[in-house]
């Protein structure tokens, strides 16, 4: 059996903690899309750990962890993450598997990402979009290509040549490439070593470093669809861990202010090789309020002291970029659409405790667009950017929920707030998180 964990808003909903909670009963945890642009923050034994590529289950000794075929992998970031986890005693032997069909991110992908968009779409500058562009245009390099050195070298040469040509089109001078590389830091070292005054990019240096990392990863690379479907056939439990959120989905999100992959539950199948018939549960993760990083429409955004207060209490800063998140009230219009698209069997409501000290809390139940009331999420981002939220206020509870371990222990107003969200989005809330630690979790049903 396989369960999917999906972000039901704009990302940063707290998926990492919930995967961590569910991992204790899972045999496999699988990342199925995205790349190092997503940071999953876990708190274990009082220590905060941020994972970008390796699945959250790596912190449980019994759990096997898979980077699926739908993920685009920055080898430098993966090595950095593995080195860090090794230092704290993590054993990868027989516990980490990388799909031979996953695509590889090279330094030029990161350069092109930054130079094309310069923050316009809220990109993290991790090279995700350009890597997916190469994948879709059938120019990408996959892990399996390394098995035949001549194939890998030929594809490397082709991608390198195309990347240099593109950089020459987008950059005013070769020194812009140098400056950009020196601003990219991995493992405490900037990537200026990949610069070449004559070639723009130091082909020999990039090739040497990336082939060395590939050699070190060979024992982890395999056909993960075969691995996972065999595990299902033998009765093992699999949790599919999504990155980003439904409204950053390239098809169903606030296009063009989206990422380059399918973040919804449907992406779990294409990104892992597990068929839809094997998905038995879909957990949709939602904050008790709403946040977003980067550009794009956000109807319930609070651009005042209340929004700043939510950000401060919720520590709303990106795990990958450190950028402050935009904050607003819970948006039930988004919630209803997310339920419809993802088919959530259970909703996980996170960060309820952030609302503990508010006298009054608003729920966005609809939009007013050009004088008309709208209750269904519009596909057109231009329309959504003109949306004014229609709020229904509810009373706050003015006391801490951080130590509550059952639904009955929650203040009456907090219980009413949870039930109201269920009614508005048409889905049951099965788990509530009231803090960052594993223990601060309420199982409702």
C-alpha positions in Angstrom: 0.0 0.0 0.0 1.1 3.6 -0.7 0.1 6.9 0.9 0.7 10.3 -0.6 1.6 13.4 1.4 0.9 16.5 -0.6 1.1 20.2 0.2 -2.4 21.6 -0.2 -1.5 25.3 -0.3 1.5 27.2 -1.6 4.2 25.0 -0.1 5.9 25.3 3.4 2.8 23.7 5.0 4.8 21.5 7.4 5.0 18.4 5.2 8.5 17.4 6.6 7.2 17.0 10.1 4.2 15.0 9.1 6.3 12.7 6.9 8.6 12.3 9.9 5.6 11.4 12.1 4.3 8.8 9.6 7.7 7.4 8.8 7.8 5.4 12.0 5.3 3.0 10.5 6.6 3.1 6.9 9.0 0.9 5.1 9.8 3.3 2.4 9.7 7.1 2.1 9.8 8.5 -1.5 10.5 11.9 -2.9 8.7 12.1 -6.3 9.2 15.6 -7.7 11.0 18.9 -7.4 14.6 19.2 -6.2 16.7 21.1 -3.7 14.3 24.1 -4.0 12.2 22.6 -1.3 13.4 22.5 2.3 11.6 20.1 4.8 12.4 21.2 8.4 12.3 18.6 11.1 12.8 18.9 14.8 14.3 15.8 16.5 15.4 15.7 20.1 15.4 19.5 20.2 17.6 19.8 17.1 16.4 21.4 13.9 17.3 19.5 10.7 16.6 20.8 7.2 16.5 18.3 4.3 16.3 19.4 0.7 16.7 16.2 -1.4 16.9 13.2 0.9 13.5 12.0 2.1 12.6 12.8 5.7 12.5 9.1 6.7 16.3 8.9 6.7 16.2 9.9 10.4 14.4 6.5 11.2 17.0 3.6 11.1 14.4 1.1 9.8 13.2 3.2 6.9 14.4 3.0 3.3 14.5 6.2 1.4 14.0 6.8 -2.4 14.8 9.8 -4.6 12.3 9.0 -7.4 12.5 9.5 -11.2 10.5 12.7 -11.0 13.1 14.5 -9.0 15.8 16.7 -10.5 19.0 16.2 -8.5 21.8 18.8 -7.8 24.8 16.5 -7.2 26.6 19.1 -5.1 23.6 19.7 -2.9 23.1 15.9 -2.5 26.7 15.4 -1.5 26.5 18.3 1.0 23.3 16.8 2.5 24.8 13.3 2.7 28.0 14.6 4.3 26.0 16.4 7.0 23.9 13.4 7.8 26.9 11.2 7.9 28.5 13.5 10.5 25.5 13.0 12.8 25.7 9.2 12.4 23.3 8.4 9.6 23.9 5.1 7.8 23.0 5.1 4.1 23.9 1.5 3.3 20.8 -0.3 2.0 18.7 2.7 3.0 19.1 5.2 0.2 18.1 4.6 -3.4 18.3 7.0 -6.3 16.3 6.4 -9.5 18.4 5.8 -12.5 15.8 7.8 -14.4 16.2 11.0 -12.3 17.7 14.0 -14.1 20.8 15.8 -13.0 21.2 19.6 -12.4 24.5 21.1 -13.4 26.0 24.6 -12.5 24.7 26.1 -15.8 21.1 25.2 -14.8 21.5 27.4 -11.7 23.1 30.2 -13.7 20.4 30.2 -16.3 17.7 30.0 -13.6 19.0 33.2 -11.9 19.7 35.1 -15.1 16.4 34.4 -16.8 14.0 35.3 -14.0 16.0 37.4 -11.5 13.4 36.6 -8.8 10.4 37.5 -11.0 8.6 34.2 -10.4 9.9 33.6 -6.9 12.4 31.0 -8.2 14.9 29.8 -5.6 17.8 29.9 -8.2 18.4 26.2 -7.7 18.2 25.4 -11.4 15.0 23.4 -11.1 13.2 25.1 -14.1 16.1 24.9 -16.6 16.7 21.2 -15.6 13.0 20.4 -16.2 13.2 22.3 -19.5 16.1 20.1 -20.6 14.1 17.0 -19.5 11.0 18.0 -21.5 13.0 18.9 -24.6 14.7 15.5 -24.3 18.2 17.1 -23.8 18.5 16.1 -20.1 21.2 13.9 -18.5 19.9 11.1 -16.3 21.8 8.9 -13.7 21.5 5.9 -16.0 23.5 7.7 -18.7 26.6 7.4 -16.5 26.5 3.6 -16.9 27.8 4.1 -20.5 30.7 6.6 -20.2 30.6 7.5 -23.9 26.9 8.4 -23.7 27.4 10.5 -20.6 30.3 12.4 -22.2 28.5 13.0 -25.4 25.4 14.4 -23.6 27.6 16.4 -21.3 29.4 18.1 -24.2 26.0 18.8 -25.9 24.5 20.3 -22.8 27.6 22.3 -22.0 27.8 23.8 -25.5 24.1 24.7 -25.5 24.4 26.3 -22.0 27.4 28.5 -22.9 25.6 29.7 -26.0 22.5 30.6 -23.9 24.6 32.4 -21.3 26.3 34.4 -24.0 22.8 35.5 -25.2 21.6 36.5 -21.7 24.7 38.0 -20.2 26.2 41.3 -21.0 29.8 40.0 -20.4 31.7 36.9 -19.2 32.2 38.7 -15.9 28.5 38.5 -15.2 28.9 34.7 -15.2 31.9 35.0 -12.9 30.0 37.2 -10.4 26.9 34.9 -10.5 29.0 31.8 -9.8 30.7 33.4 -6.9 27.3 34.2 -5.3 26.3 30.5 -5.4 27.6 28.7 -2.3 27.4 24.9 -1.6 29.2 23.3 1.4 30.7 26.7 2.3 32.4 27.1 -1.0 31.2 29.4 -3.8 31.1 28.0 -7.4 33.6 30.4 -8.8 35.9 27.5 -9.5 33.6 26.6 -12.4 34.3 29.9 -14.1 36.6 30.2 -17.2 37.5 33.5 -18.8 38.1 31.8 -22.1 35.3 29.3 -22.1 32.8 31.1 -19.8 32.4 27.8 -17.9 35.3 25.6 -16.9 34.2 22.4 -18.6 37.1 20.2 -17.3 36.5 21.2 -13.7 32.7 20.6 -13.9 33.2 17.3 -15.6 35.8 16.1 -13.1 33.8 17.0 -10.0 30.5 15.7 -11.3 31.9 12.4 -12.5 33.7 11.9 -9.2 30.4 12.4 -7.3 28.6 10.0 -9.7 31.2 7.4 -9.1 30.6 7.7 -5.3 26.9 7.3 -5.8 26.9 4.2 -7.9 25.9 1.8 -5.1 22.7 3.8 -4.5 21.4 4.0 -8.1 18.8 1.6 -9.3 15.5 1.1 -11.1 13.3 2.5 -8.3 9.9 1.7 -10.0 10.9 -2.0 -9.8 12.1 -1.6 -6.3 8.9 0.1 -5.1 6.4 -2.1 -6.9 8.1 -5.2 -5.5 7.9 -3.7 -2.1 4.2 -3.1 -2.5 3.7 -6.7 -3.8 5.3 -8.0 -0.6 3.0 -5.9 1.6 5.3 -3.2 2.6 4.2 0.4 3.4 5.3 3.3 1.3 4.9 7.0 1.9 5.3 9.4 -1.0 6.6 12.7 0.1 5.6 15.7 -2.0 7.5 19.0 -2.3 6.1 22.6 -2.7 2.3 22.8 -2.8 -0.8 22.3 -5.0 -0.9 26.0 -6.0 2.6 25.9 -7.3 1.7 22.9 -9.5 2.7 23.6 -13.1 -0.8 22.6 -14.3 -3.1 23.4 -11.5 -1.4 26.2 -9.7 -1.4 30.0 -10.2 0.4 29.8 -13.6 2.9 31.3 -14.5 3.8 31.8 -10.8 4.4 28.1 -10.3 7.2 25.6 -10.2 8.1 23.2 -13.0 6.6 20.0 -11.8 3.3 18.4 -10.7 3.1 19.0 -6.9 -0.3 17.5 -6.5 -1.2 13.9 -5.7 -1.3 12.9 -9.3 2.5 13.7 -9.6 3.2 11.0 -7.0 2.5 8.3 -9.6 4.4 9.7 -12.5 7.3 10.7 -10.3 7.7 7.3 -8.6 6.4 4.7 -11.1 3.7 3.5 -8.7 0.3 3.1 -10.4 -2.8 5.0 -9.1 -4.4 1.7 -8.1 -1.8 1.3 -5.4 -2.5 4.6 -3.7 -4.7 4.0 -0.7 -4.5 7.4 1.1 -3.8 11.0 0.3 -2.9 13.3 3.2 -3.3 17.0 2.3 -1.2 19.3 4.5 -2.6 22.7 5.3 -1.5 25.4 7.6 -4.2 26.9 9.9 -3.5 30.1 8.0 -1.9 30.7 4.6 1.6 31.6 3.4 3.4 32.1 0.1 7.0 32.8 -1.0 7.8 34.9 -4.0 5.5 36.5 -6.6 2.0 35.5 -7.5 -1.6 36.2 -6.5 -2.5 35.7 -2.9 -6.0 36.9 -2.1 -6.0 36.6 1.7 -2.5 38.1 2.1 -2.2 40.5 5.1 0.1 43.4 4.3 -0.2 44.9 7.7 0.9 44.4 11.3 -1.3 41.2 11.5 0.6 39.7 8.7 3.9 40.6 10.3 2.6 39.1 13.6 1.8 35.8 11.9 5.3 35.8 10.3 7.0 36.5 13.6 5.0 33.9 15.6 5.2 31.3 12.9 8.8 31.9 12.1 7.8 32.2 8.4 11.1 32.3 6.6 12.0 29.9 3.8 14.1 26.8 4.8 15.9 26.9 1.4 16.3 30.7 0.8 15.7 32.3 4.1 13.2 34.7 2.4 10.3 36.0 4.5 7.0 34.4 3.6 3.9 36.4 2.8 1.2 35.6 5.4 -2.6 35.7 5.4 -5.7 34.1 6.8 -6.9 30.6 5.9 -8.3 30.6 2.4 -11.1 28.1 2.1 -11.5 28.7 -1.7 -8.0 27.3 -2.1 -8.8 24.5 0.3 -11.9 23.4 -1.7 -10.0 23.4 -5.0 -7.1 21.5 -3.4 -9.5 18.9 -2.0 -11.0 18.4 -5.5 -7.7 18.2 -7.3 -5.9 15.9 -4.8 -8.7 13.7 -3.6 -7.5 14.0 0.0 -8.7 11.2 2.2 -7.5 13.1 5.3 -6.3 16.7 5.9 -3.5 17.5 8.3 -3.9 21.0 9.8 -0.5 22.4 10.9 0.6 25.4 13.0 -2.7 25.7 14.9 -0.7 27.0 17.8 0.4 30.1 15.9 -3.1 31.4 16.2 -3.3 30.9 20.0 -3.0 34.6 20.9 -5.4 36.2 18.4 -8.7 37.7 19.6 -10.4 37.2 16.3 -9.5 35.0 13.3 -10.8 35.4 9.8 -11.6 32.6 7.3 -11.7 33.6 3.6 -14.9 31.9 2.3 -15.0 33.5 -1.1 -13.7 36.3 -3.4 -15.1 39.4 -4.9 -13.8 39.9 -8.4 -14.9 42.8 -10.5 -18.1 43.2 -8.4 -19.0 39.5 -8.5 -18.9 36.9 -5.7 -16.7 33.9 -6.6 -16.6 30.7 -4.5 -14.6 28.6 -7.0 -10.9 29.0 -7.5 -10.3 30.8 -10.9 -7.6 29.4 -13.2 -6.7 32.8 -14.5 -3.9 34.4 -12.4 -4.8 37.9 -13.7 -8.4 37.4 -12.3 -7.0 36.0 -9.0 -4.7 39.0 -8.6 -7.8 41.3 -8.6 -9.6 39.1 -6.0 -10.7 40.7 -2.7 -11.2 38.2 0.1 -14.7 37.7 1.6 -14.0 37.0 5.3 -16.1 35.3 7.9 -14.7 36.1 11.4 -14.6 33.6 14.2 -13.5 34.1 17.8 -10.0 33.2 18.9 -9.2 31.1 22.0 -6.5 33.2 23.7 -4.7 30.3 25.3 -1.9 27.9 24.4 -2.6 24.7 22.5 1.1 23.6 22.4 0.6 21.0 25.2 -2.7 19.6 23.9 -2.5 15.9 22.8 -6.1 15.2 22.0 -8.9 17.0 20.2 -11.0 17.2 23.3 -8.1 19.0 25.1 -8.2 21.9 22.6 -10.0 25.0 23.7 -13.7 25.1 22.6 -13.0 27.9 20.1 -10.1 26.0 18.6 -12.3 23.0 18.1 -14.9 25.1 16.5 -12.3 26.6 14.2 -11.2 23.2 13.0 -14.7 22.0 12.4 -15.5 25.2 10.5 -12.5 24.6 8.2 -13.7 21.0 7.6 -17.1 22.3 6.6 -15.8 24.9 4.3 -13.3 22.7 2.4 -15.5 19.5 2.4 -12.8 17.3 3.9 -12.1 15.7 7.3 -9.1 16.8 9.4 -7.4 13.7 10.7 -4.3 15.2 12.3 -3.5 18.5 13.9 0.0 19.8 14.6 0.4 22.2 17.6 4.2 22.7 17.5 7.3 21.7 15.6 8.2 18.6 17.7 7.0 15.0 16.8 5.2 14.9 20.1 3.1 18.0 19.5 0.7 16.1 17.3 -3.0 15.4 17.8 -4.5 12.4 16.0 -8.2 13.2 15.5 -9.2 10.2 13.6 
